[in-house]
């Protein structure tokens, strides 16, 4: 079980009913109007040392990912993209239209093990979601019992505030000018996204916000516009994958490409940001063949935080950690391994070996050997305790997935999700998972007030 000072303090028996928060209070209404899935009955807590370590580790890992084209491909980003699995003609078209310098933005997906946090994925694009979870922290603070507990010893980081500060800084804008941000999607999208709370929170920050598709964009003498309104920043909500699969990608992006080239608009984030979030990029970090391409400090973080992760391309010809081929090794160790497509989203195509038969697993290994898959060792998580709403009876256990944001400011808040009283499951948790927010202790020994 998780054991740090603020968690022990929150779950202390003398707190009684306060060990489970009332998530039906009016303060939760704004968040619940956007997010309908069940909420955990308390936040999760990080002590000061855990926060410092995560900030250091995630900054280091994101920087190492951004360095991969230079370190492994002599700066050739096209070769980097091909090695990751971006083979579609549309991908090269799209990347040629709308690439730029690496942007300090990402969301690390982690599990908490007895040895510390382990990274299972790193999403690196503005198209990722859940920036809105700062609102759940504010809702939690609306509960008087939690306000008293938190006092001056706990704080939260708001992902949307940190992200929007990074956006304005990169675009050279000031909130005093009320810049217009366009949430730009593709003409078709594989994911239905409810952006209502995101838009409301951005407006609260001082932005004007509109939603449109790439086909709505026009370049005029006034600048880039959509439906007659001038745009300062294009906030890309579509995936590189979506653009790459559209044979009309070059045509659809032509107006935006010209607007960027002439300095009429800033894109947050450019399409090549998606490259660093491909799972094969993690395999490049973890491959011992590339160990000498990283500094000792980077190597220490990679070795400690990234579970054993390898590319499955040509696995039949790749030597295994013990003997034989990598494919043989993966077949033999089904119960400890996960197969993942290099490029994908929302957990699609991810297969945990311990949840399928040996016959199914061997078939998947054969498919993966053809390319564009990685294999990763399961990171064994430890459970957290959550009391039911009445805080009576036995608590539930939950193996959590942590989504932690990184921006230009470093660690920038996040959220957790998990299934109560269920074994650890690394797959996409769907609508059945409970979610919660994260608070940080101001000092390593913080026990929070009682």
N, C-alpha and C positions, 0 to 999 in steps of 0.2 A: 504494500500500500504506500501511497505518497505520504511523505512525512517532512514538512518544513514548518517553520514557526507560525506563519500566518494561518496555514491550514489547520494545524493543531489547535490554535487559539479559536478559530471559527467553530470547530467541531467539539470543543470542550463540553463535557456533560452539563456543566452548570448553566450553559446558555439555553438549554431546553428548547422551546419552540422556535427560538431565533436561529437555530441551526438550519432551518428551511425558510426561505424568503417567500413572501406572498407575491407571486408574479401576475396576479390579477389586479394589483393596485392601479389607480388611474395613471400613475407615472409611466406605466408600461404601454399605454394605449397607442402612442405614436409608433413605437417599434412593432407592436402586435398588429397594427393595421397593415403593415408591410410584410411581416414575417409570421406565418401561421403555424409553423412547426412547434412542437413542444419545447419548453424551456427547462433547463436544469434549475434546481431549487437554490443554487448558490453560484457565485462566481468561482473560478479557480484562482490560485494565488502563486506568484513567483516571489521568492525572496530577493534581496538586492544582489546577491552574488549570482544567482541564476539569471537575473535580468542582464547584468553586466556580461556574463559569459555568452548569452544568446546574442546580445548586441555585437560583440566582437566576432563570434563565429559566423553569424549570418552576413555581416559586412564582408568578412574575408571570403566566404564561399561565393557570394555574388560577384565580387571583384575577380575571383579566379575564373568563374564562368565567362565573364566579359573578356577575359584575357585569352580564351581558348583559340580564337582565330589567329592571333599573333603568335602564340606560343607553339601551336601545333601545325598551323597551315601557312606560315610566313605571311600572315595578314590577308590571305585570300579567303574572304567571307563566302564566296561562291563555293569553293571547295569544302569549307566547313559545313555549309548547308547541305551539300550532297552527301557528305559523310554522316550527317544526322538522319538522312532518309528523305530529304526534300528533293525528289526526283522529277516531280511534275513540271512540265513546261510553264504552267501558270505560276509556279513558285518563283522561278527565275525572273519571270516578267514582273511579278508583284514586288519582289525584292529590289529589282533594278529601278522601279518607280519610286519606292518609298522606304529607303533605308537611311540610317543616320547613326551618330555616335551612341554608345551604350547609355541607357538611362538608369539612374539608381532607383529602381522600382521592382519589387517582387513580393511574392508570398511564399514562404517556406512551409511545406506540409511536413509535420514532425510527429513522432511519438516519443513519449517520455519513458525511458528505460531505467533500470536500476543504476546504470552508469552515467545517466544524463540523457539529453535530447539526441535523437537520431533523425537525420533528414531522409525522407523517402521521396520527396519531389520538391522542385523549386520552380514556381510559375513566375514568369518574368515579363508580363505584358499588361498594358492598361485594360485589356479585355477580361482580366480576372475580376472576381466579384467579392462581396462581403466587406467593402470599406465602411459600411453603415454601422458596424458593431459598436462604435463609440456611443451610439444612442442607447444601446442596451446597458452600457455602463452607467449612463445618466439615469436611466430608469431604475437600475439597482440602487443608486444613491437616493432615490426618492423614497425608499423604504426607511422609516425612522430607525428601525433596529439595526440596519446595516450602516446608516449614517453614523450612529453612535459607535459601532464596532470599528468603522474605518477611521474616524476621527482625523488626526493629522498623520496617520501612519501608513495609509494606503493611497495609491493614486492610479489613474488609468491613462493610457496613451490612445489618442483618437486617430485611427488609420486615415480617415478622410481629411482631417486637418493636416496631418503630415504629408499626405499625398498631394493635396491642393497647394500646400506651400512649395513642394518640389516643382509642381507644374508651373506656378507663377514665376518661380525663380528661373527655371529653364527658358520660359517664354519671355523673360524680361518685362513682366507686367506687374502692376500694382492693383491690389483689391480696391484701392480708392477710386480707380477708374471703372469699376464694375465691368470687368472684361466678359465677353460673351464666349461661352464654351459650347460647342456643338457636340453632342453625343452621336457619333456617326457609325451606323451599322451598315452591313452589306445589304443588298437588295433582298436576299433571303438569309435566314439565320438558323443554324441547327439548334440553338438554345433560346427559349422564350425567357426574357429577363424582365422583371418588374423593377424599373428604375425610379419609381415614384419617390421613395425615401432618399435615394441618392440625390435626385434633383432638388428636393426640398432642403437637404442639408447643404448642398452647394450654394443654393440661393441664400440660405442663412449665413453662409460665409462671405457673401457679397458678390457672387457671380450671377450673370444672366445665363440661363441654360436653355438650349433647344435640342430637340431630337430630330434626326433625319437619316437618310441613307446616302451612300456615295453618289447615287444618281440624282440627288437633289442639289448637289453642289454646283455653283456657277462662279466663274471668275469674272468680275466686272471692274470698272474703273474705281469703284469704292473698295475693292478687295474681294476676298472669298465670301460668298453669300449662300444662304439656303432659304428659299421661299422669301427672298427680299431682305433678309436680315444679315448684316455683316458679322463675320465670325473672327474672333481673335485666336482661339485655340480649337483645333480639331481633336476631340478626345475619342480615340479609336476604340470602339467596342466590338469590332469584328475580329475574328481570328485570321492569322496568316493562312491557316488550313482552309478556311472558307474561300478566301481569295484565290488560293492556289488551285482549287478545284473548279474555278470558273474560267472557261476559255475566253471570256470577255474581260478578264481582269485588267489587262493593259488599257483597254478603252475606258473602263469604268474609273480607273485611277488617274487618267490623263489630266483632268482638271485639277485634282488635288496635287499631283506631281508638279504641275506648272505653278500652282500657288505657293508651294514650299520653295521651289527653285527661285522664285522672284521675291521671296521674303514676305509674302502677303499673309502668311499664317504659320503657326507652329503646330506640329503634329505630336500628340502625346498618346501613345508612344509610336515611333516608327515601326514598320513591319518586321524589321530584323530583330526587334526585341524578343519576338517569339522563339527565335533560334536558341537562345540561351536556356529556355525552359524545356526544350526537348529532353526526354529522359536519357537519350544517348549521350547528351552532354555530361550528365553525371557519371556515366560509364567512362567517359574520357578522363574526368577528374580522378576516378578511382583506379584506372588501369596502371599497374606498376611499370609498364613500359614507358609511361610518360612522367614518372616520378621526378626525373631530373629537370623537368620543365617548370617546376614550382619551387618557391622558396621553402626553407625549413619551416617557417611560420605557417605558410599555407598548407604544407604537407602535414603538419601536426593537426591542424583543424580537419582536413580532409580525412585523415586516418581515424580520428576520434569520433567524428560526427556522421560521416557517410557510411552506411552499411556496405558490406562487400557487394559491388555492383559491376557487372560486365556486359559488354555488347554480345548479343547472340549471333551476330553476322558471322558466317563460316564457323560456327561452333564445333562442327565435326572435325575441323582442321586445327582448332585452337587448343593448345595444351591446357590440361586441367590443373587445379591447385594441388591435387595429389598425384594421379597418373592417368594416362589415357587422355581423351578429349574433353573439352568443356561440355559438349553435348552429353557425353557419358556421365560426367559429374552431376549435371542438372537432372538427368533421369534418375540417378541413384538417390538424390537428396530432395526429392519432391516435398517432403514434410517441412522443409526449412526455407523453401524458396518461393519467389513470386515472379511471374513473367508479365512484362508490361510492354505495350507498343511504345516505340520511341516517341511517336507523335500522337497525341490524343488529348481528350479532356473528360472531366467528370467521371473518371475511373473506367471509361469504356474500354473493354478488351483486357483489363487487368485480371489475372487469374492467380489465385493462391493455390499452391500445389497441394496443401493439406485439405483443400475443399473439393478436390476432384479425384477420380480414380487414376490408377497408374496407367491404364490404357489411354485415358483422355490426356493425361500429362505427356505421355510419349508422343502422341499425335501433335500436341501443341509445340513440343520441342522441335519436332520436324519442321513445322511451319515457321517457327522462330529462326531456325537456321538459315532460312532463305533471306533473312535480313530485316532490319527495322524493328527489332525487339531488344529489350535488355532483360537480364535476370538479376534479381536483388535478393539478398538474404533477409529473411523476416527479422524485423526489429521488435523484440519482445517487450511489450509495454507493461507498466505497472498500473494498477487500478486506483481510482479515486473513489471516495465515499460520498454519497448524496442521500440525505434524509428525505423521506416523503413529506408532503406539505404539512402534515400535522407534527412532523419531527418526532413521531412516536414509532415504536417497533424498531425492527432492524433496518439499517440503511441499505441502499442499493449500491452495487459496485458498477463502475464504468471505466472501460479502457478508451481513453480519449484520443482523438486526432486533434492536433494543434495546428491552426493556420496563423502564422506570424508574419506580419508585414515588415518590409524593409523599404525605406525611402532615402532621400538625401540626408535625412536626419538620423539614419540608422534604424534601430528597432523601433517600430511604429504601431504597437498594439496588435490585436488579433482576436481570435475566437476559438472555441473548442466545440467539438461535436462527438457524440458517441451513443451507443445503444446500451440501455440499462440492463444489468444482470445477464449479459451475454458474453461469450468468449470474445477475445480480440478478433476483429475483422478488418482487414486492410482494404477491402473493396469500397467503392462509392457507397455511402451509407443511406442515400435516398431520403425520402420524406419521413421515415420512421425514426430518424435519429433525434436526440435531444441536443440542444445547443446552449452555450453559455458564454459569458464574457470573462475577461482577464483583468485582475488587479495586481499591482506591484507593491511590494513593501519598501518603505523608505530606507530601511537599514537591514543588515543581515540578520540581526537578532530580533526583528520586529515580531511581536506576538499579537499585536493589535489590542486596542483597549477592550475591556470587558464591560 
